[in-house]
Amino acid sequence: MPLLEFTNKGIYCEQAQVFIDPWRPVQKALITHGHSDHATSGHRQYIASALSVPIIKYRLGSHIQIQGYPYGETFFINGVKFSFHPAGHIVGSAQIRVEYKGEVWVASGDYKRANDGLSTPFEVIKCHTFITESTFGLPAFTWKSQQEIISEINDWWQKNKDEGKISVIGAYALGKAQRIINNVDGSIGRISHMAR
């Protein structure tokens, strides 16, 4: 029997009786990060990286029962050893390392290998089996480096300012918006943000 398996509620560890990023309500959920397709409502108990706890509580409500662990700190559930490790996707995002009887699996959730200067950078974890979520992992998707993109945004913003135009950038509220605000050249002009 595999250490982790896919079920109709999400990735399940039978030995620990826990789910990773379940999409239906469960007793105990290990959460990789605070995006709504990973941290869903209705679970009895949530366990996440310590940096994700405020994000998840903000999204799902302060009433939820949640416990956070710092990156790299191990904890046990029914004899299974777990730890959260940086995924580099958004602040608090984590890969979940699962070890039982010498076998190591890692479930990534979303991750980003390039350092964005804001999230804790992705950490390579040695394992026997790696479960990866790869929304944009197909070879059809190729991206410019963050430095190139920020440079293009700054050039565009400066040109707009010189022409008396207001620049507006739309971005995901959790993750992309923080990366843009953190990396653009604030000396060009005033930065305002509006949550929707």
Phi and psi restraints in degrees (value plus and minus 20) as a CYANA .aco file:
   2 PRO   PHI     -89.4   -49.4
   2 PRO   PSI     132.9   172.9
   3 LEU   PHI     -85.0   -45.0
   3 LEU   PSI     -59.5   -19.5
   4 LEU   PHI    -143.4  -103.4
   4 LEU   PSI     122.2   162.2
   5 GLU   PHI    -161.7  -121.7
   5 GLU   PSI     135.0   175.0
   6 PHE   PHI    -106.2   -66.2
   6 PHE   PSI     112.4   152.4
   7 THR   PHI    -149.5  -109.5
   7 THR   PSI    -199.1  -159.1
   8 ASN   PHI     -94.3   -54.3
   8 ASN   PSI     -23.9    16.1
   9 LYS   PHI    -129.0   -89.0
   9 LYS   PSI     -35.8     4.2
  10 GLY   PHI     121.8   161.8
  10 GLY   PSI    -187.9  -147.9
  11 ILE   PHI     -93.7   -53.7
  11 ILE   PSI     108.6   148.6
  12 TYR   PHI    -143.5  -103.5
  12 TYR   PSI     117.1   157.1
  13 CYS   PHI    -130.0   -90.0
  13 CYS   PSI      82.8   122.8
  14 GLU   PHI     -83.2   -43.2
  14 GLU   PSI     -62.1   -22.1
  15 GLN   PHI     -78.8   -38.8
  15 GLN   PSI     -61.5   -21.5
  16 ALA   PHI    -109.9   -69.9
  16 ALA   PSI     -33.3     6.7
  17 GLN   PHI      35.7    75.7
  17 GLN   PSI      28.4    68.4
  18 VAL   PHI    -152.9  -112.9
  18 VAL   PSI     135.8   175.8
  19 PHE   PHI    -133.7   -93.7
  19 PHE   PSI     130.9   170.9
  20 ILE   PHI    -127.6   -87.6
  20 ILE   PSI     102.7   142.7
  21 ASP   PHI      27.2    67.2
  21 ASP   PSI      30.1    70.1
  22 PRO   PHI     -87.5   -47.5
  22 PRO   PSI     127.8   167.8
  23 TRP   PHI    -121.8   -81.8
  23 TRP   PSI     -22.3    17.7
  24 ARG   PHI    -145.6  -105.6
  24 ARG   PSI     132.4   172.4
  25 PRO   PHI     -76.8   -36.8
  25 PRO   PSI     114.6   154.6
  26 VAL   PHI    -157.4  -117.4
  26 VAL   PSI     150.4   190.4
  27 GLN   PHI     -89.1   -49.1
  27 GLN   PSI     -68.1   -28.1
  28 LYS   PHI    -155.5  -115.5
  28 LYS   PSI     104.3   144.3
  29 ALA   PHI    -144.9  -104.9
  29 ALA   PSI     106.6   146.6
  30 LEU   PHI    -112.1   -72.1
  30 LEU   PSI     107.4   147.4
  31 ILE   PHI    -134.7   -94.7
  31 ILE   PSI     109.6   149.6
  32 THR   PHI     -97.7   -57.7
  32 THR   PSI     -54.1   -14.1
  33 HIS   PHI    -189.9  -149.9
  33 HIS   PSI     154.8   194.8
  34 GLY   PHI    -103.6   -63.6
  34 GLY   PSI     -18.9    21.1
  35 HIS   PHI     -85.0   -45.0
  35 HIS   PSI     127.9   167.9
  36 SER   PHI     -84.3   -44.3
  36 SER   PSI     -40.1    -0.1
  37 ASP   PHI    -105.7   -65.7
  37 ASP   PSI     -19.9    20.1
  38 HIS   PHI    -140.6  -100.6
  38 HIS   PSI     -58.2   -18.2
  39 ALA   PHI    -127.8   -87.8
  39 ALA   PSI      75.6   115.6
  40 THR   PHI    -125.2   -85.2
  40 THR   PSI     140.7   180.7
  41 SER   PHI    -102.8   -62.8
  41 SER   PSI     142.8   182.8
  42 GLY   PHI      82.5   122.5
  42 GLY   PSI     -25.4    14.6
  43 HIS   PHI     -99.2   -59.2
  43 HIS   PSI     129.4   169.4
  44 ARG   PHI     -92.8   -52.8
  44 ARG   PSI     -61.5   -21.5
  45 GLN   PHI    -157.6  -117.6
  45 GLN   PSI     118.4   158.4
  46 TYR   PHI    -135.4   -95.4
  46 TYR   PSI     120.8   160.8
  47 ILE   PHI    -151.9  -111.9
  47 ILE   PSI     109.8   149.8
  48 ALA   PHI    -169.9  -129.9
  48 ALA   PSI     156.3   196.3
  49 SER   PHI     -86.1   -46.1
  49 SER   PSI     129.7   169.7
  50 ALA   PHI     -77.2   -37.2
  50 ALA   PSI     -55.9   -15.9
  51 LEU   PHI     -90.5   -50.5
  51 LEU   PSI     -42.1    -2.1
  52 SER   PHI    -103.4   -63.4
  52 SER   PSI     -41.4    -1.4
  53 VAL   PHI     -74.3   -34.3
  53 VAL   PSI     -71.1   -31.1
  54 PRO   PHI     -82.2   -42.2
  54 PRO   PSI     -55.1   -15.1
  55 ILE   PHI     -86.3   -46.3
  55 ILE   PSI     -67.5   -27.5
  56 ILE   PHI     -85.4   -45.4
  56 ILE   PSI     -61.4   -21.4
  57 LYS   PHI     -85.4   -45.4
  57 LYS   PSI     -57.5   -17.5
  58 TYR   PHI     -83.8   -43.8
  58 TYR   PSI     -62.9   -22.9
  59 ARG   PHI     -93.5   -53.5
  59 ARG   PSI     -63.1   -23.1
  60 LEU   PHI    -122.0   -82.0
  60 LEU   PSI     -32.7     7.3
  61 GLY   PHI      93.4   133.4
  61 GLY   PSI     124.7   164.7
  62 SER   PHI     -90.7   -50.7
  62 SER   PSI     -30.6     9.4
  63 HIS   PHI     -96.3   -56.3
  63 HIS   PSI     -36.4     3.6
  64 ILE   PHI     -87.1   -47.1
  64 ILE   PSI     130.8   170.8
  65 GLN   PHI    -110.5   -70.5
  65 GLN   PSI      90.7   130.7
  66 ILE   PHI    -157.7  -117.7
  66 ILE   PSI     121.8   161.8
  67 GLN   PHI    -145.4  -105.4
  67 GLN   PSI     116.5   156.5
  68 GLY   PHI    -136.3   -96.3
  68 GLY   PSI     125.3   165.3
  69 TYR   PHI    -144.0  -104.0
  69 TYR   PSI     118.7   158.7
  70 PRO   PHI     -83.5   -43.5
  70 PRO   PSI     135.0   175.0
  71 TYR   PHI     -74.0   -34.0
  71 TYR   PSI     114.7   154.7
  72 GLY   PHI      65.9   105.9
  72 GLY   PSI     -34.2     5.8
  73 GLU   PHI     -98.3   -58.3
  73 GLU   PSI     109.9   149.9
  74 THR   PHI    -111.1   -71.1
  74 THR   PSI     131.1   171.1
  75 PHE   PHI    -167.5  -127.5
  75 PHE   PSI     137.3   177.3
  76 PHE   PHI    -138.8   -98.8
  76 PHE   PSI     121.6   161.6
  77 ILE   PHI    -152.5  -112.5
  77 ILE   PSI      95.8   135.8
  78 ASN   PHI      31.0    71.0
  78 ASN   PSI      20.2    60.2
  79 GLY   PHI      64.1   104.1
  79 GLY   PSI     -23.2    16.8
  80 VAL   PHI    -114.5   -74.5
  80 VAL   PSI     113.8   153.8
  81 LYS   PHI    -114.3   -74.3
  81 LYS   PSI     107.0   147.0
  82 PHE   PHI    -142.8  -102.8
  82 PHE   PSI     133.7   173.7
  83 SER   PHI    -178.7  -138.7
  83 SER   PSI     131.7   171.7
  84 PHE   PHI    -120.4   -80.4
  84 PHE   PSI     120.8   160.8
  85 HIS   PHI    -156.3  -116.3
  85 HIS   PSI     126.9   166.9
  86 PRO   PHI     -75.7   -35.7
  86 PRO   PSI     116.4   156.4
  87 ALA   PHI    -129.4   -89.4
  87 ALA   PSI     -33.3     6.7
  88 GLY   PHI      51.1    91.1
  88 GLY   PSI     -13.6    26.4
  89 HIS   PHI     -99.9   -59.9
  89 HIS   PSI     -79.3   -39.3
  90 ILE   PHI    -161.0  -121.0
  90 ILE   PSI     153.2   193.2
  91 VAL   PHI     -76.3   -36.3
  91 VAL   PSI     108.7   148.7
  92 GLY   PHI      65.1   105.1
  92 GLY   PSI     -27.3    12.7
  93 SER   PHI     -85.0   -45.0
  93 SER   PSI     124.8   164.8
  94 ALA   PHI    -162.8  -122.8
  94 ALA   PSI     130.7   170.7
  95 GLN   PHI    -112.8   -72.8
  95 GLN   PSI     128.3   168.3
  96 ILE   PHI    -131.4   -91.4
  96 ILE   PSI      97.9   137.9
  97 ARG   PHI    -111.7   -71.7
  97 ARG   PSI     110.3   150.3
  98 VAL   PHI    -145.4  -105.4
  98 VAL   PSI     104.4   144.4
  99 GLU   PHI    -150.7  -110.7
  99 GLU   PSI     113.2   153.2
 100 TYR   PHI    -171.6  -131.6
 100 TYR   PSI     105.1   145.1
 101 LYS   PHI      32.1    72.1
 101 LYS   PSI      22.7    62.7
 102 GLY   PHI      62.9   102.9
 102 GLY   PSI     -24.6    15.4
 103 GLU   PHI    -117.3   -77.3
 103 GLU   PSI     113.4   153.4
 104 VAL   PHI    -141.3  -101.3
 104 VAL   PSI     106.2   146.2
 105 TRP   PHI    -139.6   -99.6
 105 TRP   PSI     131.4   171.4
 106 VAL   PHI    -151.3  -111.3
 106 VAL   PSI     109.8   149.8
 107 ALA   PHI    -130.3   -90.3
 107 ALA   PSI     106.7   146.7
 108 SER   PHI    -109.4   -69.4
 108 SER   PSI     -49.7    -9.7
 109 GLY   PHI      40.6    80.6
 109 GLY   PSI    -172.5  -132.5
 110 ASP   PHI    -100.4   -60.4
 110 ASP   PSI     129.9   169.9
 111 TYR   PHI    -171.4  -131.4
 111 TYR   PSI     141.8   181.8
 112 LYS   PHI    -159.2  -119.2
 112 LYS   PSI     105.7   145.7
 113 ARG   PHI    -103.2   -63.2
 113 ARG   PSI     -42.6    -2.6
 114 ALA   PHI    -100.2   -60.2
 114 ALA   PSI     117.5   157.5
 115 ASN   PHI     -95.0   -55.0
 115 ASN   PSI     100.0   140.0
 116 ASP   PHI    -113.3   -73.3
 116 ASP   PSI     -19.9    20.1
 117 GLY   PHI      60.4   100.4
 117 GLY   PSI     -18.0    22.0
 118 LEU   PHI    -148.2  -108.2
 118 LEU   PSI     -71.7   -31.7
 119 SER   PHI    -101.1   -61.1
 119 SER   PSI     133.2   173.2
 120 THR   PHI     -83.4   -43.4
 120 THR   PSI     105.4   145.4
 121 PRO   PHI     -79.4   -39.4
 121 PRO   PSI     128.0   168.0
 122 PHE   PHI     -72.1   -32.1
 122 PHE   PSI     117.7   157.7
 123 GLU   PHI    -136.3   -96.3
 123 GLU   PSI     108.0   148.0
 124 VAL   PHI     -96.6   -56.6
 124 VAL   PSI     110.0   150.0
 125 ILE   PHI    -141.3  -101.3
 125 ILE   PSI     104.3   144.3
 126 LYS   PHI     -89.2   -49.2
 126 LYS   PSI     112.5   152.5
 127 CYS   PHI    -177.2  -137.2
 127 CYS   PSI     148.7   188.7
 128 HIS   PHI    -105.2   -65.2
 128 HIS   PSI     -55.7   -15.7
 129 THR   PHI    -158.1  -118.1
 129 THR   PSI     112.8   152.8
 130 PHE   PHI    -138.9   -98.9
 130 PHE   PSI     101.5   141.5
 131 ILE   PHI    -120.6   -80.6
 131 ILE   PSI      96.9   136.9
 132 THR   PHI    -135.5   -95.5
 132 THR   PSI     114.9   154.9
 133 GLU   PHI    -111.5   -71.5
 133 GLU   PSI     110.7   150.7
 134 SER   PHI    -157.7  -117.7
 134 SER   PSI      43.0    83.0
 135 THR   PHI     -72.3   -32.3
 135 THR   PSI     -64.7   -24.7
 136 PHE   PHI    -136.6   -96.6
 136 PHE   PSI      13.7    53.7
 137 GLY   PHI    -107.8   -67.8
 137 GLY   PSI     -28.0    12.0
 138 LEU   PHI     -86.5   -46.5
 138 LEU   PSI     127.6   167.6
 139 PRO   PHI     -79.2   -39.2
 139 PRO   PSI     -39.2     0.8
 140 ALA   PHI     -84.1   -44.1
 140 ALA   PSI     -43.8    -3.8
 141 PHE   PHI    -115.3   -75.3
 141 PHE   PSI      95.3   135.3
 142 THR   PHI    -146.9  -106.9
 142 THR   PSI     118.4   158.4
 143 TRP   PHI    -142.7  -102.7
 143 TRP   PSI     126.5   166.5
 144 LYS   PHI     -91.0   -51.0
 144 LYS   PSI     140.9   180.9
 145 SER   PHI     -88.1   -48.1
 145 SER   PSI     136.1   176.1
 146 GLN   PHI     -77.4   -37.4
 146 GLN   PSI     -59.3   -19.3
 147 GLN   PHI     -80.6   -40.6
 147 GLN   PSI     -61.8   -21.8
 148 GLU   PHI     -83.6   -43.6
 148 GLU   PSI     -65.3   -25.3
 149 ILE   PHI     -84.1   -44.1
 149 ILE   PSI     -66.0   -26.0
 150 ILE   PHI     -83.6   -43.6
 150 ILE   PSI     -59.6   -19.6
 151 SER   PHI     -81.4   -41.4
 151 SER   PSI     -62.8   -22.8
 152 GLU   PHI     -84.4   -44.4
 152 GLU   PSI     -61.1   -21.1
 153 ILE   PHI     -82.4   -42.4
 153 ILE   PSI     -65.5   -25.5
 154 ASN   PHI     -83.2   -43.2
 154 ASN   PSI     -61.1   -21.1
 155 ASP   PHI     -82.4   -42.4
 155 ASP   PSI     -64.6   -24.6
 156 TRP   PHI     -83.5   -43.5
 156 TRP   PSI     -64.5   -24.5
 157 TRP   PHI     -82.8   -42.8
 157 TRP   PSI     -64.9   -24.9
 158 GLN   PHI     -83.1   -43.1
 158 GLN   PSI     -63.0   -23.0
 159 LYS   PHI     -80.7   -40.7
 159 LYS   PSI     -65.4   -25.4
 160 ASN   PHI     -81.4   -41.4
 160 ASN   PSI     -63.1   -23.1
 161 LYS   PHI     -81.5   -41.5
 161 LYS   PSI     -64.6   -24.6
 162 ASP   PHI     -81.0   -41.0
 162 ASP   PSI     -49.8    -9.8
 163 GLU   PHI    -114.2   -74.2
 163 GLU   PSI     -15.0    25.0
 164 GLY   PHI      54.7    94.7
 164 GLY   PSI       3.5    43.5
 165 LYS   PHI    -120.9   -80.9
 165 LYS   PSI     130.5   170.5
 166 ILE   PHI    -110.3   -70.3
 166 ILE   PSI     115.8   155.8
 167 SER   PHI    -121.0   -81.0
 167 SER   PSI     113.5   153.5
 168 VAL   PHI    -147.6  -107.6
 168 VAL   PSI     109.1   149.1
 169 ILE   PHI    -140.3  -100.3
 169 ILE   PSI     107.3   147.3
 170 GLY   PHI    -114.2   -74.2
 170 GLY   PSI     118.3   158.3
 171 ALA   PHI    -174.5  -134.5
 171 ALA   PSI     135.9   175.9
 172 TYR   PHI     -74.5   -34.5
 172 TYR   PSI     117.2   157.2
 173 ALA   PHI     -86.5   -46.5
 173 ALA   PSI     -50.2   -10.2
 174 LEU   PHI    -135.5   -95.5
 174 LEU   PSI      83.4   123.4
 175 GLY   PHI      99.8   139.8
 175 GLY   PSI     -94.1   -54.1
 176 LYS   PHI     -84.9   -44.9
 176 LYS   PSI     -64.3   -24.3
 177 ALA   PHI     -79.3   -39.3
 177 ALA   PSI     -63.5   -23.5
 178 GLN   PHI     -85.8   -45.8
 178 GLN   PSI     -58.3   -18.3
 179 ARG   PHI     -83.1   -43.1
 179 ARG   PSI     -63.0   -23.0
 180 ILE   PHI     -85.7   -45.7
 180 ILE   PSI     -70.2   -30.2
 181 ILE   PHI     -80.2   -40.2
 181 ILE   PSI     -58.6   -18.6
 182 ASN   PHI     -90.0   -50.0
 182 ASN   PSI     -47.7    -7.7
 183 ASN   PHI    -129.7   -89.7
 183 ASN   PSI     -39.2     0.8
 184 VAL   PHI     -92.7   -52.7
 184 VAL   PSI     142.3   182.3
 185 ASP   PHI    -101.3   -61.3
 185 ASP   PSI      80.9   120.9
 186 GLY   PHI     -87.4   -47.4
 186 GLY   PSI     -31.9     8.1
 187 SER   PHI     -96.4   -56.4
 187 SER   PSI     -33.1     6.9
 188 ILE   PHI     -90.0   -50.0
 188 ILE   PSI     -57.1   -17.1
 189 GLY   PHI    -199.6  -159.6
 189 GLY   PSI    -198.0  -158.0
 190 ARG   PHI     -95.1   -55.1
 190 ARG   PSI     117.0   157.0
 191 ILE   PHI    -126.9   -86.9
 191 ILE   PSI     102.9   142.9
 192 SER   PHI    -138.7   -98.7
 192 SER   PSI     130.8   170.8
 193 HIS   PHI    -151.6  -111.6
 193 HIS   PSI     130.1   170.1
 194 MET   PHI    -155.6  -115.6
 194 MET   PSI      99.5   139.5
 195 ALA   PHI    -104.4   -64.4
 195 ALA   PSI     122.9   162.9
